Amino acid sequence: MRQADATADSYCIGLFVFSIGGREKPVQLDAGGDLITAELHGLRGLVFPSGIPETVPPRWSPDGQWIAYLKRIDGRTRPVLVRTDGSSARSVDMLKDDVEDVSWSADGMAIIVAVRPAVRTKRESIEAAGRNGHLYDTGVWPIAGGKPWPEGDTPLTYVRVDLATMEIRDANPAEGPALLNKNDKRLPGDIDAVSKSGANIGWLAALDPKVYPSPERLWMARGDTKPVMCDSPSCSDHLVGLWWPEGSPDLYFLNKEGPANSRFGLYRWRAGRKPVRTFSTEDVLVGCTLAGTKLLCGLESSTQPRRIALVDPATGTIHIRFDPNPEFARLRVGRVERLHWQNPNGSLSFGDLVYPVNYEPGKRYPLIVVQYRTQGFLRGGIGDEYPIQLFAAHGYAVLSFDRPPFYYFSTGKTWPDWHGSEAENIHGWADRHMVQASLEAGVRSLVARGIADPQRLGITGLSDGAATAWFSLINSDLFSAAAISSCCQDPRTYTELAGPAWLKDLRSYGFPDFNEDNPDFWRPMSVSMNAQKIDVPILMQLAEDSYMLGLEAYNSLRSFKKPTEMYVFPDDHHIKWQPSHRLAIYERSLDWFNFWLMGKENNVPTKTDQFTRWRQLKSEALIKFPSAQTPK
């Protein structure tokens, strides 16, 4: 478990055990360490920090006496072994590289760890090269600084650590679950998921790995029998997990289904028969693992944070076994309604309407859109920056919007790789137009129902959600205020700061070259080219390693006296991981929408300067702002 501490700007992290069948309280076995965040391997051909918290699954030893898990200490991620009675713990410190996963050997005498030594050696080379100055080449991403990042594909390497002697050597395919499945001759070369039970195996594989996107299908093989493919629609494309309980003739799998794939369905499948669905739900099951014949999963609903649940895949029966946030049940939250609608092109979309906590039927409310996925507990959208229930508690209706599948899926085309599909999205900004049509249809449906006030609509967004927000501000007059966490696609900035590797990718998608004058291409998406006509107050809260992409937009908006304010969060990434930064964004976003959509100010003394600036922005702007009055 982890808990953010905004005052210390850190996380309290602990390892706990509890009995699935009993009612004893969880026992803390270990605590401490820093948050482990993911690195993106291959992003623009580079290894780059993301800020996304890593999932750290504990691994039981074969005899059940120890747990191995990952802990970040003094800037390095290493395995830690903890006795299950809490009596002792030991850290495996001799490994030079950050460990990304850990498992046990079959005899429990060693651990198998996954590392990327190529990343370390490349970083060492970069540090050494800096003494003579860094060559500006494909390793440089200018928006994140002038220092190169490690380039190229950096595959995982598996290493065996003998726990008695601490001897380290390369692991062989028989020594670790991560390698064992890949060595099964019944499997094709290109697979996405595998589940084994004795001699039985199930897997998900692309029908044609030479094209993108390729449909996927579920397969199984029992012992030495010939592999069988499941031809049911429920066995394709949207699987999120599969399991084969020991001794069971059935393979169980979880997939997305229903309107716009907005539900989760659990199925059991036996060779020669059609899959049988045991249940379907709008709730989300995550991280499921076998516990005997049942699944132990994280379970979330739209208004309930994650709990640990025991799921019977044969019947769909669910029993809650542990709630890490019992105090949440005492809070009043806005009720949630799942919505489905079609945009004018006929594409199906969905979202969640979160009602204001004190909702009164017949009264219109200011509405805030949060993006760009809505599933499980509704915290704050992608990046968790825009707190949905906090908005609802302060009198806002919230539309948690799930962006529709990328435009290229609707064409039925395939390409040799994903570059071609992205070019299809970019051509004529087809994907952005499709998302805008879906978003606008969803918002207008709430206006038509008398819930949303059409004069007081706000929008938020990070990453793809930010692109949706900027496109909407440029190409419609739907929204009256915005708070956005990444920026922007302006012609000079985007090409100047892309760096050689990213610029090469952009050209493959159909973007103009650096010196190519093509205003017609950029105009639908460029903030700087549309700054004069954007009459919306915009709050920009950007990470240090990407804020420079927002300078052209910010300066253009301010040159036309548009009410715009920009904050830069130091030492943070695309996904902001620092608790103090998250809390500041929560509070400032609420203040921003309260000020521009409700005419309210927070009279806390520490915010006096903030509201003085915002009043000045309002007095300078040549914009008609919505009234604070709520029309019937």
Phi, psi and omega per residue, in radians:
M1 nan 2.661 3.046
R2 -2.417 2.585 -3.141
Q3 -2.407 2.252 -3.118
A4 -1.320 2.506 3.058
D5 -2.189 1.718 -3.058
A6 -1.190 -0.541 -3.135
T7 -1.151 -0.804 3.104
A8 -1.471 -0.147 -3.085
D9 0.936 0.860 -3.117
S10 -2.632 -3.060 -3.136
Y11 -2.188 2.461 2.957
C12 -1.602 2.077 -3.037
I13 -2.137 2.324 -3.126
G14 -2.505 2.655 3.070
L15 -1.857 2.242 -3.058
F16 -2.266 2.677 2.972
V17 -2.221 2.636 3.017
F18 -2.628 2.816 -3.124
S19 -1.500 2.212 3.139
I20 -1.100 -0.696 -3.047
G21 -1.563 -0.362 -3.078
G22 -1.690 -3.068 -3.128
R23 -2.078 0.290 3.110
E24 -1.186 2.662 3.083
K25 -1.232 2.657 3.075
P26 -1.039 2.574 3.126
V27 -1.908 2.244 3.111
Q28 -1.414 2.163 3.131
L29 -1.711 -0.541 -3.065
D30 -2.746 2.795 3.124
A31 -2.691 2.818 3.068
G32 1.853 -3.122 -3.090
G33 1.628 2.845 3.135
D34 -1.686 2.831 3.100
L35 -1.085 2.318 3.071
I36 -1.640 2.100 3.125
T37 -1.985 2.689 -3.017
A38 -1.430 2.570 2.917
E39 -1.788 2.454 3.094
L40 -1.590 2.134 -3.106
H41 -1.815 2.023 3.138
G42 1.788 -0.035 3.094
L43 -1.162 2.005 -3.024
R44 0.903 0.571 3.120
G45 1.337 0.210 -3.028
L46 -2.174 2.900 2.971
V47 -1.760 2.056 -2.930
F48 -2.436 2.429 3.125
P49 -1.222 2.504 -3.083
S50 -1.946 -0.463 -3.022
G51 1.477 -0.077 -3.117
I52 -1.309 2.177 3.106
P53 -1.100 2.343 3.114
E54 -1.371 2.561 2.938
T55 -1.389 2.290 -3.078
V56 -2.108 1.496 -3.111
P57 -1.347 2.167 3.033
P58 -1.193 2.581 -3.114
R59 -2.120 2.167 3.120
W60 -1.361 2.452 3.016
S61 -1.222 2.745 -3.126
P62 -0.981 -0.560 -3.139
D63 -1.575 0.009 3.089
G64 1.301 0.180 -3.070
Q65 -1.676 -0.278 -3.092
W66 -2.339 2.724 2.989
I67 -2.192 2.312 3.028
A68 -1.845 2.345 3.047
Y69 -2.654 3.025 -3.064
L70 -1.761 2.487 -3.099
K71 -2.486 2.374 -3.138
R72 -1.736 2.030 -3.064
I73 -2.297 2.223 3.099
D74 0.926 0.740 3.039
G75 1.405 0.164 3.120
R76 -2.355 2.419 3.129
T77 -1.625 2.153 -3.040
R78 -2.399 2.795 3.070
P79 -1.336 2.516 3.027
V80 -2.207 2.341 3.124
L81 -1.896 2.213 -3.043
V82 -2.209 2.314 3.033
R83 -1.151 2.444 -3.062
T84 -1.276 -0.191 3.017
D85 -1.657 0.052 3.098
G86 1.377 0.151 -3.031
S87 -1.348 -0.419 -3.112
S88 -2.788 2.819 3.097
A89 -2.597 2.583 3.109
R90 -2.461 2.458 -3.138
S91 -1.821 2.378 3.096
V92 -1.608 1.776 -2.902
D93 -1.816 -0.141 -2.964
M94 -1.437 -0.149 -3.141
L95 -1.276 2.371 -3.078
K96 -1.426 -0.399 -3.012
D97 -1.879 2.690 3.006
D98 -1.061 2.342 3.140
V99 -1.616 2.278 -3.103
E100 -1.761 -0.328 3.093
D101 -2.785 2.737 3.122
V102 -2.486 2.467 3.037
S103 -2.517 3.059 -3.097
W104 -1.834 2.604 2.938
S105 -1.208 2.815 -3.076
A106 -1.058 -0.569 -3.123
D107 -1.576 -0.051 3.121
G108 1.289 0.149 -3.111
M109 -1.583 -0.104 -3.101
A110 -2.618 2.841 2.981
I111 -1.997 2.619 3.067
I112 -1.923 2.171 -3.101
V113 -2.077 2.625 3.099
A114 -1.849 2.172 -3.104
V115 -2.384 2.930 3.085
R116 -2.246 1.385 -3.123
P117 -1.075 -0.452 -3.140
A118 -1.089 -0.570 3.127
V119 -1.151 -0.766 3.140
R120 -1.093 -0.823 -3.102
T121 -1.137 -0.617 3.103
K122 -1.185 -0.656 3.103
R123 -1.173 -0.662 3.090
E124 -1.109 -0.673 3.110
S125 -1.161 -0.673 3.120
I126 -1.116 -0.774 3.125
E127 -1.056 -0.750 -3.141
A128 -1.142 -0.704 -3.114
A129 -1.166 -0.440 -3.102
G130 -1.117 -0.352 3.113
R131 -1.138 -0.447 3.122
N132 -1.859 0.143 -3.063
G133 1.560 2.475 -3.122
H134 -1.519 2.288 3.025
L135 -1.182 2.290 3.086
Y136 -1.352 1.793 -3.113
D137 -2.496 -2.771 -3.025
T138 -1.189 -0.167 3.093
G139 -1.458 -0.129 -3.075
V140 -1.701 2.311 3.025
W141 -2.081 1.669 -2.923
P142 -0.968 -0.593 -3.110
I143 -1.119 -0.356 -3.136
A144 -1.839 0.258 3.102
G145 1.981 3.025 -3.076
G146 -1.573 -0.086 -3.128
K147 -1.476 2.303 -3.141
P148 -1.136 2.761 3.038
W149 -1.933 2.710 3.099
P150 -0.990 2.358 -3.097
E151 -1.776 2.852 2.895
G152 1.479 3.089 3.116
D153 -1.320 2.236 -3.123
T154 -2.140 1.473 -3.052
P155 -1.188 2.729 3.070
L156 -1.230 2.508 3.007
T157 -2.046 2.397 -3.096
Y158 -1.822 2.269 -3.039
V159 -2.190 2.462 3.094
R160 -1.787 2.293 3.091
V161 -2.036 1.984 3.088
D162 -1.288 2.135 -3.011
L163 -1.335 -0.311 3.098
A164 -1.467 -0.746 -3.059
T165 -1.845 -0.210 -3.035
M166 1.078 0.355 3.057
E167 -1.208 2.408 -3.118
I168 -2.016 2.306 3.032
R169 -2.638 2.886 3.080
D170 -1.101 2.447 3.090
A171 -1.393 2.653 3.032
N172 -1.857 2.901 -3.005
P173 -1.027 -0.353 -3.116
A174 -1.542 -0.024 -2.984
E175 -1.812 -0.052 -3.123
G176 -2.632 2.414 3.117
P177 -0.982 -0.567 -3.108
A178 -1.123 -0.490 -3.123
L179 -1.747 -0.420 -3.013
L180 -1.065 -0.775 -3.104
N181 -1.110 -0.681 -3.127
K182 -1.113 -0.353 -3.090
N183 -1.575 -0.032 -3.134
D184 -1.334 2.098 -3.037
K185 -1.232 -0.213 3.101
R186 -1.357 -0.238 -3.059
L187 -1.552 2.509 2.986
P188 -1.263 3.013 -3.088
G189 -1.295 -0.433 -3.029
D190 -2.044 1.710 -3.097
I191 -2.243 2.692 -3.131
D192 -1.892 -0.481 -3.088
A193 -2.705 2.583 -3.101
V194 -2.457 2.491 2.972
S195 -2.408 2.308 -3.114
K196 -2.149 2.552 3.026
S197 -2.511 1.752 -3.063
G198 1.069 -2.146 3.130
A199 -1.554 0.002 -3.134
N200 -1.634 2.515 -3.126
I201 -2.562 2.464 3.035
G202 -2.215 2.584 -3.114
W203 -2.702 2.779 3.087
L204 -1.952 2.243 -3.067
A205 -2.466 2.597 3.069
A206 -1.219 2.430 3.086
L207 -1.168 -0.660 3.119
D208 -2.433 1.611 -3.083
P209 -1.172 -0.112 -3.124
K210 -1.496 -0.099 3.136
V211 -2.198 2.774 3.101
Y212 -2.329 2.293 -0.117
P213 -1.448 2.505 3.102
S214 -1.838 2.345 3.023
P215 -1.034 2.609 3.109
E216 -2.011 2.648 3.134
R217 -2.391 2.667 3.115
L218 -1.597 2.365 3.129
W219 -2.184 2.792 2.961
M220 -2.558 2.705 3.019
A221 -2.470 2.273 3.127
R222 -1.900 1.989 -3.118
G223 1.059 -2.217 -3.126
D224 -1.671 0.200 -3.114
T225 -1.261 2.795 3.130
K226 -1.168 2.381 3.111
P227 -1.000 2.500 -3.116
V228 -2.111 2.329 3.094
M229 -1.701 2.417 3.062
C230 -1.469 2.106 -3.107
D231 -1.745 0.181 3.104
S232 -1.338 2.515 3.088
P233 -0.987 -0.468 -3.126
S234 -1.271 -0.180 -3.081
C235 -1.720 0.223 -2.984
S236 -2.188 2.541 2.830
D237 1.192 -0.759 -2.947
H238 -1.967 0.404 3.108
L239 -1.203 2.434 3.130
V240 -2.088 -0.003 3.092
G241 3.115 2.619 3.039
L242 -2.546 2.592 -3.031
W243 -2.564 2.558 3.092
W244 -2.249 1.716 -3.126
P245 -1.063 2.516 -3.134
E246 -1.006 2.221 3.091
G247 1.420 -0.043 -3.114
S248 -1.564 2.458 3.037
P249 -1.385 -0.126 -3.042
D250 -1.848 2.422 2.961
L251 -1.666 2.283 3.139
Y252 -1.833 2.495 3.102
F253 -2.556 2.668 3.140
L254 -2.028 2.333 3.121
N255 -2.469 2.941 3.021
K256 -1.613 2.444 -3.062
E257 -2.711 -3.063 3.096
G258 1.388 -3.015 -3.109
P259 -0.989 2.123 -3.141
A260 0.969 0.482 -3.132
N261 0.951 0.772 -3.054
S262 -1.644 -0.018 3.139
R263 -2.109 2.896 3.056
F264 -2.024 2.326 3.121
G265 -2.146 2.384 3.087
L266 -1.857 2.259 -3.044
Y267 -2.228 2.731 2.904
R268 -2.130 2.470 -3.053
W269 -2.387 2.292 3.060
R270 -2.098 2.410 -3.102
A271 -0.954 2.361 3.141
G272 1.540 -0.057 3.138
R273 -2.225 2.861 3.047
K274 -1.407 2.585 3.093
P275 -1.075 2.555 3.109
V276 -1.991 2.175 3.119
R277 -1.444 2.214 3.126
T278 -1.604 -0.529 2.961
F279 -2.889 2.828 3.079
S280 -2.361 2.461 -3.028
T281 -2.654 2.680 2.967
E282 -1.428 -0.253 3.067
D283 -1.229 2.973 -3.068
V284 -2.093 2.327 2.998
L285 -1.868 2.235 -3.100
V286 -2.321 2.626 3.018
G287 1.089 0.496 -3.062
C288 -1.139 2.454 3.070
T289 -2.445 2.660 -3.110
L290 -1.254 2.380 2.993
A291 -2.264 1.548 -3.008
G292 1.236 -2.143 3.107
T293 -1.681 0.058 -3.100
K294 -2.017 2.956 3.101
L295 -1.876 2.345 3.028
L296 -1.807 2.075 -2.966
C297 -2.318 2.743 2.825
G298 -1.423 2.270 -3.089
L299 -2.112 2.215 3.101
E300 -2.259 2.478 2.918
S301 -1.985 3.065 -3.094
S302 -1.101 -0.491 -3.100
T303 -2.039 0.200 -3.082
Q304 -2.292 2.067 3.095
P305 -1.081 2.975 -3.026
R306 -1.058 2.350 2.995
R307 -2.200 2.892 3.082
I308 -1.742 2.217 -3.045
A309 -2.247 2.597 3.046
L310 -1.788 2.120 -3.040
V311 -1.996 2.244 3.032
D312 -1.562 1.866 -3.066
P313 -1.199 -0.307 3.132
A314 -1.339 -0.537 -3.067
T315 -2.084 -0.318 -3.069
G316 1.451 0.106 3.130
T317 -1.214 2.369 -3.100
I318 -2.136 2.287 3.050
H319 -2.184 2.196 3.100
I320 -1.294 2.260 -3.117
R321 -1.951 -0.378 3.120
F322 -2.797 2.317 3.081
D323 -2.064 1.878 -3.113
P324 -1.322 -0.171 -3.114
N325 -2.246 1.048 -3.062
P326 -1.095 -0.475 -3.116
E327 -1.192 -0.321 -3.114
F328 -1.105 -0.490 -3.123
A329 -1.111 -0.329 -3.127
R330 -1.508 -0.111 -3.109
L331 -1.533 2.561 3.017
R332 -1.540 2.230 -3.140
V333 -2.213 2.771 3.091
G334 -1.283 2.395 3.120
R335 -1.205 2.739 -3.016
V336 -2.116 2.372 3.091
E337 -2.139 2.151 3.080
R338 -1.340 2.261 -3.087
L339 -2.024 2.525 2.985
H340 -2.284 2.466 3.118
W341 -2.725 2.865 3.059
Q342 -1.906 2.462 3.010
N343 -1.485 3.023 -3.087
P344 -1.026 -0.353 3.112
N345 -1.494 -0.050 3.137
G346 1.608 -0.030 3.130
S347 -1.293 2.416 -3.117
L348 -1.552 2.339 3.126
S349 -2.269 2.895 3.055
F350 -2.560 2.874 3.121
G351 -2.909 3.063 3.096
D352 -2.079 2.188 3.022
L353 -1.580 2.095 3.061
V354 -1.801 2.042 -3.096
Y355 -1.347 2.626 2.985
P356 -0.979 2.576 -3.061
V357 -0.997 -0.706 -3.134
N358 -1.829 0.811 -3.045
Y359 -1.052 2.366 3.056
E360 -2.066 2.051 3.113
P361 -0.976 2.440 3.122
G362 1.587 -0.141 3.132
K363 -1.805 2.349 3.112
R364 -1.496 2.508 -3.091
Y365 -2.206 2.643 2.962
P366 -1.103 2.511 -3.071
L367 -2.078 2.384 3.039
I368 -2.064 2.274 3.069
V369 -1.620 2.249 3.051
V370 -2.049 2.443 -2.991
Q371 -2.264 3.097 -0.171
Y372 -2.103 0.266 2.991
R373 -2.288 2.498 3.078
T374 -2.301 1.798 3.089
Q375 -2.786 2.585 -3.103
G376 1.160 -2.708 -3.104
F377 -1.142 2.210 -3.070
L378 -1.478 1.619 -3.140
R379 -1.545 -1.312 -3.054
G380 -2.707 0.513 3.141
G381 1.282 -3.026 3.092
I382 -1.043 2.223 -3.084
G383 1.533 -0.208 3.092
D384 0.909 0.912 -3.127
E385 -1.924 -0.265 -3.023
Y386 -2.174 1.650 -2.897
P387 -1.217 1.854 -2.995
I388 -1.057 -0.888 -3.077
Q389 -1.262 -0.456 3.030
L390 -1.125 -0.750 3.069
F391 -1.070 -0.789 -3.116
A392 -1.089 -0.612 3.136
A393 -1.224 -0.323 -3.133
H394 -1.864 0.397 2.966
G395 1.632 0.293 3.119
Y396 -1.830 2.498 2.802
A397 -1.471 2.546 -3.108
V398 -2.238 2.286 2.992
L399 -1.816 1.900 3.039
S400 -1.513 1.873 -2.910
F401 -1.746 2.288 3.067
D402 -1.790 1.971 -3.084
R403 -1.114 2.438 -3.136
P404 -1.168 2.879 3.097
P405 -0.993 2.674 -3.108
F406 -0.948 2.609 -3.066
Y407 -0.948 -0.656 -3.016
Y408 -1.087 -0.432 3.101
F409 -1.078 -0.561 -3.079
S410 -1.320 -0.218 -3.081
T411 -1.471 -0.372 -3.071
G412 1.307 0.112 -3.118
K413 -1.515 2.822 2.979
T414 -2.283 2.784 -3.111
W415 -2.403 2.894 3.099
P416 -1.116 -0.509 3.096
D417 -2.696 -3.106 -3.018
W418 -1.280 -0.251 3.102
H419 -1.039 -0.695 3.141
G420 -1.147 -0.685 3.121
S421 -1.154 -0.657 3.107
E422 -1.170 -0.644 3.074
A423 -1.080 -0.624 3.097
E424 -1.143 -0.686 3.097
N425 -1.113 -0.722 -3.027
I426 -1.341 -0.545 -3.064
H427 -1.022 2.054 -3.092
G428 1.130 0.288 -3.057
W429 0.891 0.760 -3.040
A430 -1.067 -0.746 -3.115
D431 -1.147 -0.733 -3.138
R432 -1.127 -0.706 3.092
H433 -1.094 -0.698 -3.135
M434 -1.142 -0.775 3.135
V435 -1.126 -0.719 3.116
Q436 -1.065 -0.740 3.125
A437 -1.072 -0.705 3.133
S438 -1.199 -0.775 3.132
L439 -1.073 -0.824 -3.093
E440 -1.114 -0.686 3.123
A441 -1.111 -0.707 3.126
G442 -1.152 -0.765 3.141
V443 -1.140 -0.786 -3.108
R444 -1.151 -0.483 3.085
S445 -1.157 -0.581 3.117
L446 -1.336 -0.533 3.003
V447 -1.144 -0.772 -3.122
A448 -1.118 -0.523 3.122
R449 -1.387 -0.085 3.126
G450 1.416 0.267 -3.139
I451 -1.612 -0.803 -3.068
A452 -1.690 2.423 3.058
D453 -1.453 2.006 -3.054
P454 -1.111 -0.308 3.128
Q455 -1.571 -0.079 -3.067
R456 -2.390 1.174 3.134
L457 -1.955 2.253 3.116
G458 -2.050 2.706 3.132
I459 -2.365 2.550 3.097
T460 -2.261 2.945 3.072
G461 3.036 2.589 3.032
L462 -2.276 2.491 3.049
S463 1.061 -2.159 3.113
D464 -1.052 -0.582 3.080
G465 -1.138 -0.608 3.072
A466 -1.177 -0.701 3.093
A467 -1.055 -0.693 3.076
T468 -1.096 -0.757 -3.122
A469 -1.118 -0.836 -3.136
W470 -1.080 -0.736 -3.136
F471 -1.081 -0.682 3.137
S472 -1.194 -0.692 3.127
L473 -1.142 -0.560 -3.129
I474 -1.391 -0.669 -2.935
N475 -1.892 0.102 3.085
S476 -2.641 2.938 3.038
D477 -2.009 0.570 -3.034
L478 -1.227 -0.692 -2.947
F479 -1.842 2.664 -3.094
S480 -1.945 -0.145 3.087
A481 -2.819 2.688 -3.097
A482 -2.551 2.541 2.981
A483 -2.305 2.055 -2.925
I484 -2.293 2.497 -2.968
S485 -1.930 0.021 3.001
S486 -2.677 2.732 -2.977
C487 -2.798 2.684 -0.269
C488 -2.632 3.022 3.127
Q489 -1.976 1.334 3.085
D490 -1.813 2.514 -2.925
P491 -1.011 -0.831 -3.100
R492 -1.275 -0.848 -3.109
T493 -1.046 -0.829 -3.010
Y494 -1.104 -0.660 -3.122
T495 -1.521 -0.594 3.131
E496 -1.191 -0.706 -3.033
L497 -1.690 0.026 -3.113
A498 -1.193 -0.625 -3.013
G499 1.461 2.774 -3.039
P500 -1.010 -0.731 -3.080
A501 -1.189 -0.819 -3.120
W502 -1.182 -0.671 3.128
L503 -1.061 -0.654 3.081
K504 -1.097 -0.757 3.082
D505 -1.081 -0.792 -3.117
L506 -1.016 -0.730 3.123
R507 -1.111 -0.627 3.125
S508 -1.192 -0.399 3.095
Y509 -1.486 -0.176 -3.114
G510 1.870 0.096 3.068
F511 -1.217 2.564 3.074
P512 -1.116 2.694 3.075
D513 -1.257 2.978 -3.026
F514 -0.968 -0.799 -3.066
N515 -1.688 0.159 -3.125
E516 -1.500 2.119 -3.139
D517 -1.514 1.847 -3.069
N518 -2.475 1.215 -3.085
P519 -1.092 -0.511 -3.136
D520 -1.121 -0.584 3.096
F521 -1.169 -0.817 -2.982
W522 -1.374 -0.498 -2.930
R523 -0.973 -0.719 -3.124
P524 -1.145 -0.257 -3.021
M525 -2.149 -0.225 -3.027
S526 -1.501 2.128 3.093
V527 -1.199 -0.752 -3.079
S528 -1.101 -0.629 -3.139
M529 -1.303 -0.258 -3.117
N530 -2.073 0.197 -3.020
A531 -1.016 -0.618 -3.073
Q532 -1.150 -0.527 -3.056
K533 -1.714 -0.119 -3.138
I534 -1.425 1.793 -3.088
D535 -1.810 1.027 -3.092
V536 -2.396 2.276 3.028
P537 -1.171 2.267 -3.003
I538 -2.211 2.178 3.033
L539 -1.790 2.144 3.139
M540 -1.954 2.129 -3.128
Q541 -2.188 1.721 -2.864
L542 -2.045 2.625 3.083
A543 -1.355 2.634 -3.098
E544 -1.040 -0.617 -3.046
D545 -1.457 0.189 3.059
S546 -2.565 0.006 -3.012
Y547 -1.123 -0.426 -3.087
M548 -1.106 -0.405 3.058
L549 -1.166 -0.243 -3.135
G550 -1.709 -0.065 -3.031
L551 -1.182 -0.752 -3.129
E552 -1.098 -0.728 3.125
A553 -1.158 -0.823 -3.107
Y554 -1.052 -0.848 -3.114
N555 -1.126 -0.628 3.108
S556 -1.158 -0.783 3.133
L557 -1.106 -0.750 -3.120
R558 -1.213 -0.520 3.127
S559 -1.136 -0.444 3.065
F560 -1.722 0.275 3.102
K561 1.002 0.586 3.038
K562 -1.390 2.396 -3.068
P563 -1.193 1.709 -3.060
T564 -2.368 2.386 3.063
E565 -2.370 2.451 -3.093
M566 -2.210 2.338 3.049
Y567 -2.068 2.532 3.114
V568 -2.123 2.239 -3.080
F569 -1.776 1.981 -3.026
P570 -1.196 2.580 3.055
D571 0.960 0.593 3.118
D572 -2.211 2.930 -2.944
H573 -2.174 -3.008 -3.116
H574 -0.878 -0.845 2.963
I575 -1.700 2.041 -3.049
K576 -1.394 2.089 -3.020
W577 -1.792 -0.223 -3.058
Q578 -1.398 2.179 -3.066
P579 -0.989 -0.678 -3.128
S580 -1.116 -0.625 3.121
H581 -1.193 -0.770 3.119
R582 -1.015 -0.825 -3.100
L583 -1.096 -0.731 3.122
A584 -1.076 -0.700 3.136
I585 -1.174 -0.733 3.088
Y586 -0.956 -0.934 -3.027
E587 -1.173 -0.765 -3.091
R588 -1.185 -0.642 3.124
S589 -1.113 -0.753 3.096
L590 -1.096 -0.788 3.107
D591 -1.025 -0.733 -3.088
W592 -1.086 -0.868 -3.124
F593 -1.205 -0.642 3.072
N594 -1.050 -0.721 -3.092
F595 -1.186 -0.817 -3.012
W596 -1.551 -0.482 -3.098
L597 -1.801 -0.379 -3.101
M598 -2.117 -0.162 -3.103
G599 1.192 0.522 -3.104
K600 -1.909 2.613 3.039
E601 -2.221 2.511 3.055
N602 -1.542 2.092 -3.016
N603 -1.495 0.341 3.063
V604 -1.111 2.274 -3.071
P605 -0.974 -0.592 -3.109
T606 -1.194 -0.192 -3.110
K607 -1.876 0.183 -3.118
T608 -1.031 -0.814 -3.127
D609 -1.105 -0.674 -3.140
Q610 -1.029 -0.879 -3.089
F611 -1.282 -0.477 3.025
T612 -1.090 -0.770 3.091
R613 -1.087 -0.757 -3.081
W614 -1.185 -0.636 3.064
R615 -1.118 -0.633 3.088
Q616 -1.145 -0.734 3.080
L617 -1.022 -0.740 -3.115
K618 -1.168 -0.689 -3.117
S619 -1.207 -0.533 -3.133
E620 -1.379 -0.481 -2.959
A621 -1.337 2.477 3.065
L622 -1.697 1.021 -3.058
I623 -2.272 2.463 3.015
K624 -1.555 2.075 -3.064
F625 -1.698 2.667 -3.125
P626 -1.138 2.634 3.116
S627 -1.269 2.617 3.079
A628 -1.323 -0.195 -3.127
Q629 -1.313 2.528 -3.139
T630 -1.732 1.915 -3.138
P631 -1.236 2.649 3.056
K632 -1.383 nan nan
